[in-house]
Amino acid sequence: MTGMIHRLTDGADRFVRLVGEIMAWTGLALVLVIAFNVCARYLFSFGSVGLQETEWHLLAVGALFGMPYALNRGEEVRVDVLYGRFSPGTKRVVNAAGALFLMIASLIIAYLSLSFVRQSFVLGEGSADPGGLPGRWLLKSAIPISFFLLALQALSTFARLVTSPPADDGKTSRSAEI
């Protein structure tokens, strides 16, 4: 049973990492779009609302898909005021409880955002600005997808914590090592 759980968590970790690595390219795209906008504006007096909106669309997608990737890599932010003093066993319990609460919260957000995306799609929502980007529902769909991925990663982290033996060095998650 534990072997099957570890295979599933390894698969979930690989999937989240792959999506995160693909979405990390939005950072490069964002830099290129910003550089183009600045050069076009100051060198050629050319500006585009659509390109400016593309900047924040790329930023939003990068941030949303960066959350599950950060958890996958063990780069989440912790408040170490108390955590740093905890024993490895206490850290493990805190990490497991945190992963469980994160999974529940992520699933709630993902579920609630589905109607938000559906409404945007049905209305054919686009930018309110002239020259802005159409299909706002496409950007909004990143919300439930990214939160489902975050829930998947949190579930993987939780499952690994409750099924793995405690590590000698106090590490509680193998997701950053996979």
QUIGI-V454713 format. One record per residue. SS is DSSP state (A for helix, B for strand, O for the rest). PHI is phi in whole degrees, 0 to 359 (none if undefined). OMEGA is omega in radians with two decimals (NA if undefined). Layout:
# QUIGI-V454713
((SS:PHI:OMEGA) (SS:PHI:OMEGA))
This chain:
# QUIGI-V454713
((O:none:-3.14) (A:297:3.11) (A:298:3.13) (A:293:3.12) (A:297:3.14) (A:293:3.07) (A:295:3.11) (A:294:3.13) (A:293:3.08) (A:298:3.11) (A:296:3.11) (A:297:3.12) (A:299:3.13) (A:295:-3.14) (A:297:-3.14) (A:297:3.12) (A:296:3.12) (A:298:3.11) (A:299:3.13) (A:297:3.13) (A:292:3.07) (A:293:-3.11) (A:290:3.10) (O:298:3.10) (A:293:3.06) (A:296:3.09) (A:297:3.09) (A:295:3.11) (A:301:3.13) (A:298:3.13) (A:299:-3.14) (A:294:3.13) (A:295:3.13) (A:296:3.13) (A:300:3.11) (A:297:-3.13) (A:299:-3.13) (A:294:3.13) (A:298:-3.12) (A:296:-3.10) (A:290:-3.02) (A:270:3.14) (A:266:-3.04) (A:238:-3.12) (O:52:-3.14) (O:244:3.08) (O:222:-3.13) (O:220:3.09) (A:298:-3.14) (A:300:3.12) (A:290:3.09) (A:295:3.09) (A:292:3.09) (A:302:3.12) (A:302:-3.09) (A:285:3.04) (A:295:3.13) (A:295:3.11) (A:298:-3.14) (A:297:-3.14) (A:296:3.12) (A:299:-3.14) (A:291:-3.11) (A:297:-3.12) (A:276:3.05) (A:286:-3.13) (A:297:3.12) (A:295:3.13) (A:294:3.12) (A:298:3.10) (A:296:3.12) (A:300:-3.09) (O:272:-3.13) (O:74:-3.08) (O:256:3.13) (O:293:-3.11) (O:275:3.07) (O:239:3.03) (O:268:-3.00) (A:273:-3.14) (A:303:3.11) (A:258:-3.04) (A:304:-3.12) (O:298:-3.13) (O:267:-3.10) (O:289:3.03) (O:287:3.11) (A:304:3.13) (A:294:3.11) (A:293:3.08) (A:301:-3.14) (A:296:3.11) (A:294:3.12) (A:298:3.14) (A:296:3.14) (A:294:3.11) (A:296:3.11) (A:298:3.12) (A:296:3.13) (A:295:3.12) (A:295:3.11) (A:297:3.13) (A:298:-3.13) (A:297:3.14) (A:298:-3.14) (A:295:3.11) (A:295:3.11) (A:296:3.14) (A:297:3.14) (A:299:-3.13) (A:296:-3.11) (A:294:-3.11) (A:282:3.13) (A:300:3.13) (A:291:3.07) (A:299:3.12) (A:291:3.14) (A:301:3.13) (A:299:3.11) (A:297:3.13) (A:294:-3.11) (A:298:-3.13) (A:282:-3.07) (O:65:-3.05) (O:299:3.05) (O:224:3.12) (O:294:3.07) (O:281:-3.11) (O:274:3.06) (O:298:-3.11) (O:84:3.14) (O:280:-3.06) (O:277:3.05) (O:276:3.02) (O:66:-3.14) (A:299:3.13) (A:301:-3.13) (A:296:3.08) (A:294:-3.12) (A:296:3.13) (A:293:3.08) (A:293:-3.12) (A:294:-3.13) (A:295:-3.13) (A:297:-3.11) (A:292:3.12) (A:286:2.99) (A:295:3.08) (A:296:3.10) (A:297:3.09) (A:296:3.11) (A:298:3.13) (A:293:3.10) (A:296:3.08) (A:297:3.11) (A:299:3.12) (A:297:3.13) (A:299:-3.12) (A:299:3.14) (A:295:-3.13) (A:294:-3.07) (A:274:-3.13) (A:250:-3.12) (O:267:3.02) (O:290:3.13) (O:301:3.10) (O:279:-3.12) (O:292:-3.03) (O:269:3.12) (O:89:3.10) (O:289:-3.06) (O:245:-3.12) (O:221:3.10) (O:266:-3.03) (O:299:3.12) (O:284:-3.10) (O:265:-3.04) (O:280:NA))
